C-alpha cells in the first residue's frame, strides 16, 4: 500500500520532506559499467560496439547488419494496424503544429548608441534519438523526439534501438516522422557510438530520447562531447483531486504512471479523507486487472503516496514536489495552475487525463523529472536550434562605446583586448 500523509499529523512535515528528498539514484555498479563501455567504444569504435552488443544483447551482428534498410522499414511499417497508423499520423500532425508555434524570430536592430545588434536561430546539424526496446515499444516517444527536430530543420536524424524485434508501430512512427537512418544497437554502447562515432555510425551533435539507467548514465557521461536533452529519471505524477471525482478515474490516473516502471512515483493530494480512502480502494481494485500490474504494484507500494491536506496548502506542496506531470481534477483548475511554479506539464480539469498529453495533445511528453522542473523545461523546438549573437560597429558607435571597453579591459589586465579597440580609435576613419 502507498504511504499515507495527513496534514494534521504531528509528523506530517518530516514525512513530506522525506517524500520530497527521496532519490532513486544510479548505483555505482552502473556508473562503472557505463564508464568501461564508453571508453571501449571511444577507443576501438566498431569492433567494441559489436563485441559489447554480443555480450549484453546476445546480438550476433556484423557491420552489414547494423543499419535497418529502407525495405525493412517499409515492410515493418506496413504491418502496423491501420487504426494505430491513423493515430500516429494524427499525433505527428498535432506535435508538429504545436512545436512550429514555438519558433522564435530572428532580430536585427540599431540601438541608441548606433551599435547594430541582433540574433539568429539555426538548427543543429545532426541529432541522435534513442528509442527503447526493452520493457515496451514507444512509438509516441519517437514522434515526440523526432517531429520537433524535423520542424526545427535538423538535416540528419539518427535513431538507435536495441537489436531484436522491431515494432511495426515504431517503424511506422519513424516513417511518418521522416526518420530513415535506424541502427540496431542499444544501451550505453549506442550512446557512445552516437557521441564519438563507430564504423558506419557517424557522430551527432545532440542525443535525445528516454532509456534505462545505463542509457541515462551514458548520456550524462558523454555530455560535453555532445549535447543531451535531459537526465530523465523515473516517471512521476501528482494528481490533485477533490471528492467530486469518480475515485476510479483518479485511481487509474495514478496507475498510468505507476505502470511505467517499478520505480515510478504516483502521488494523490486531496482535501477529503473519505475520498482518499475511496481512491486507495479503487487502486487496489484496478491494479489487479492491469496487464502491467507487476510494475504498477511495486511502484505504488514502494513509491506511491496519498496526501490529505487543506486546499490552501496544495500549491505549496506541489511546488515542493515539482512533478513531471501535474493533473488538476478540481473546479477552476486554472486558478491553482496559476499558483504552481514548478511542474513539467499541467493537465487541467476532470476531463484531461495525463495520457492525453502522452499521445495526442501535441505538447511534448519528454518532461523534467526528479524535481528538475524547478529549473528546466520539457523537450521543445528549442532543443534542436541554437542562437547566435550578431554585432556590428560603425565609426560612431565604436567611438561611443570604445573608451568604456578599453577601461574595462585595462581593469581586468587584458592588454590585447584593450589595444584591439584603442588602435582602431586612434586610426580615425574605420576601414
N, C-alpha and C positions, 0 to 999 in steps of 0.2 A: 504493500500500500504506500502511496505517496505520503510524504510528511505533511503534517497539519500545523499551521501557524495562525494563532488568533491574537489580534491586536491587543486585547485586554490582558493577555497573559503576561506575567512579570518578565518572563524570558523572551518575549517576542523579538525585541531588537537584537539580542545576541543571536537568536536563531536565524533571523533575517540576514544579519551580517554574514553568517556562515554560508547561507544560500548564495549571497552575492559574491562572496570571495572564493567559492569553490572553483577549482581549476581542474580540468581534465587534461593533465599535462602529457606531453610525449615522453615516453620512457627513454632513459639513457641508452638502452639497447637499440632502440630505433634510431637514435641520433648516430650512434657508432656505425650501424649497418649502412645507413644512408651515406655517411661520410666516405666509407670504403667504396661504395658503388659509384658515387660521383667521381672520386679520384681515379678509379679504374677506367671509366668511360672517357674521362677527360684525357687520360694518359694514352690509352690504347685505341679509342674510337670504336669502330665497328666490331672488331673481334671481342672486345669486352662486352659490348651490347648484346651480341648473340650468345656469348657464354653465360652471362647473367640471366638472360631470358630463359635459357635452357634449364638453369639451376632453379630459378624461382617460379617460373610459369610452366615448366615442363614443355616448353615450346621448341620443337625441332625445326627451327627456322634457319634458312640461309639468306644471304643478301637478296637474292631474287624473290624471296617470299615476303619481304618486309612490307612492300607497298601494296595496298589494295588497288587492284586495277579498276579502270573505268567500267569495264564489263562486269566485274564483281559488284561494284556499287549499284549499277543499273539493275542487275539481276536480283540483288538482295532487296533493293528498294521496291521492286515490283511485287515482292511478296508481302509488303505492308498492307494490312487490311484497308479498304477504301475509306472507312469512317475515320480511321486513325490518320491516314494521309490527309483527308479533308481537314481534320482538326489541326494537324501540323501546318497546313497552308494558312489557316485562319490565325493560328498563333504567330506564325512568322510575319504575316501582314501586320498584325497589331503591334508586335515588338518593333518592327521596322518603323511604323508610323510614330510610335511613342518616342523612340530614340532619335528619329530625324528632327523632332521638335526641340531636341536638346542642342542642336548645332549652334555654336556661338558665331558671332560675326567678327570678321577681321576689322581692324580700325587703323586709321592714319589721320593725324591732326597736327596742327601747329599751335603751340601753347603761347602764353602771354610774353615769353622771353624770346620767341621766334624759333624755338627748337622744334623740329619735326619729330614726332613720336608715334609709335603705333605697335601693333602686334598682329601676328598672323597665325592661323592654325593649320597644321599639316598632319596627315595621317602617318601612323607607323608604317614601316615597310613590310614587316613580317611578324606574324603572331602565331604562337603555338597554342592549341586548345587540347587540354586533357579531358578525355571522356571516359569515365569509369566503366568497367566491365565485370565487376565482381558481384556485389550484393544485388544489384539491379541495373538495368539499362535505362538511361535517362535521356531520351531524345529531346525533352524540353530543355535540359541544360545545354545541349549542343546549340539549340536555337538561341538561348539567352546569351551565349558567349559569341557565337558566330555572326548572328544578324547585326548586332551593333558594330562589329568590326567591319562588315561589308558596308554598312551605311556610312561609316567613318571614311571609307576609301582605302582600307588596307588591301594591298595588292596580292599578298601571299598569306594564306591561312593554312597551317599545317596541323592536322589532327592526329593525335596518338591515342590508342586504345589497346588494352591488353589483348594478346593473341587468344584465339578461340572463336566461339560463335559470334558472328556479327549480327546484332539485332536488326531485322528488317526496318523497324521503326527508326533506329538510329541512322541507318543508311539512307532512309527516305528523308530524314531531317537534314542530313548532310547535303543531299541532292537539292532539296528545296532552298537551303541556305547558300548553295553555291560552293561548298567545300569539296574539292576533288583531290586533295593531297591527304591521304589517310595512311597511317603507318601502324602495323601490327606490333606494337611494343607498349608496355605499361610500366607502372611502378616508378621508383626513383630513377631507374636507368633511362626511362623515356624522358623524364625531366632533364636529366643530364645531356641526353642526345639533342634535345631542343636548345639547351643553353650553349653547348660547346660544339655541336655537330658530331655526327658519327656516320661515316661512309656516305650513303646517298642522302641522309637526313642533314640538310643544311641548318645552321643555327638560326634562331629567330631573335627578335628584339624584345618580346614580352611573352610570358606564359600565363595563361588564364585557365580556369576550369577547376572543378572540385576533384577531390581524391581522398584516399585514406591517409592515415598518419604518416606513412612513408612518402607519399606524394607531397603532402603539405610540408613535411620536414625538408624534402629535397628542394621545393620551391624557395623555402627560406634560405637554404644554404647556397643556392645559385643566384640569389638576389644580389644585384650589383653587376654581375656579368650580363644579366638580363633584367628587365622589369617583371614584376608579378602583379596579379590583381589584388590578392589579399591572402592572409594566412587563415584560411577558413577552418573553424572548429566545428564541433557537432551542432546539429540543428537546434533551434530554440523557438519557443512560442510563449508569449504571455497573453492570456485571454482575460479581459475584464468583462464580467457579465453580472447582470442583476437577475432577480427572481422572476422577471417577466419572460425569460428564455425557457425553451424546452431543454431540460437537463441533458437529453440525449444528443441534441445538437452540439452542445458545449463539450460533452464527453468526447464525441468524435473529433471535434476541432483540436482538442488536446492530444488525442491519439494520432492525428495527422502528422505531427512531428515526432512523436514517440516511436512510430513505426519505422522511421528512417534508420535508426541506429540505437543500439543499447545504451549509448552514452548521450543521446539527445535529451533535451530538457523541456518539459511542459509545465507551465505554472498557471493556475487559476487564481484571480483576485476577485473577490465578491464581498458585498457588504451584508450578505444574508446567510446565517448559519444553516438554516434549513435547506437552502438552495445548494450550499456547499456539500451537504450530506447527500442530496439527491444526485448531484453530479458525480460524486465519488461512487455511488451505487451504479450509476449509468456506465461509468468507465468499466467497472467490473463486468457488467453485462455485455458491453460492446467488445471488449478486448478478447473475450472468449470466442468471438465469431470471426476474428480477423485472420486472414492468411498470413499476416505479418505479426502474429501475436507473440512469438518468442522475443523478437526485438522490442516490441511495444511493452510487453510485460516487464522486461528488465529495465527499460528506460523509465517507465512510470514508477516502479517500485524503488528504484535507486536514486533517480534524479528529479522525479515529479514533486510538485508541491501544491497545496491548496491553502490560500491565504484569505482569512476573513478580517477585513479592515474597513473603517469608515470611508465613504466615497471621498471625503475631504482630504484623505491621505493617499489616495490612489496614484495621483501624478507623481508624488514624491517617491513612492515605491517603484513605479515603472521606470522613472529616471535613474534610480539606483541600479536596477537590473539591466537597463539599456539593451533591451532584447532585439534579436534579429527580426522577429515578427511580433507585432502587437495587434491584437484583434479586440475591437471595442464593441461588444454586443450590448449596447445600452441606448437609452434615449439620448438625443443630442450628442452623438459621438464627436462631432466637430469641436465642441466646447472642450472636452477632455483632450482631444488631439492637439488643440492649441496650447495646452499646458505641458505637453510632452516634448522634451528637448532631445531625448536620446532614444531612437528606435530606427531600425533599418527600413522597415515598411510598416505602415499603419493601415489596417483594414477596418473601415468604419461602417457600423450598422449591423443589425442582426442578420441581414441577408448577404453579408460579404465575408464568406469564409476565406481563410488564408489560401486555400487551394486555388481560388480564382487567380490570385497573383502568381502562383507557381506555374500556371499553364497559359492562361488566355488573356489576362487583362492587358498585357503589353508592357507593363513595368517589369523591371528585371528582378529575377528571383535569386540572383547571386548577391547576398547581403552580408553585412558585417556581423560577426558572431563574437562570443566571449567578451561581451561588453565593449567591443571596439566601435559600436555605434556612437560612443561618446566622442569619437574623433575622426570617424571615417564614414564613407557612404557606400551604397551598393554599386555594382558594376553599371557603367553607363557609357555613352558615347565618348566621354572624357577620358576613359581608359585607353582609347585607341587613337587619340590625337594628342598633339603636343603644341605648346605655344612658344613662338619665337618673338622676342622683343625687337623692335625696329627703331633706330635713332639716326637722325641726320642733322648736322650743324651747318649753318651758313656763317658768313663772316660776322654778322651782327650777333647771332646767338652765341658764337664762340667767344666773342669779346665780352658779352654779358656774363656768361657762366664760367669762362675760363679762369679768371682770378680766384674764385672760390674753390675751383678744382685744384689749382696749384697750391693754395693754402692748406687744403685738407691732405693732399698727397705729401707735402712737406711735413705736416704734423705727424704723419704716420711713418716718416723716414723713407719714403719710396721716391727716390730722386728721379728715376727714369719716368715714373708716372707724371711727376710734376713737369719734367723737362719736355715730355711729349706734347704738353699743352703750351707751355711757356714759349717754346721755339716757334710755334705757329702764331702765337700772339705777337711775337716780335717781327714776323715776316711781312706785316702789312696785309696786302691782298692775299686772300686764301686761294690756293690752287688745288 
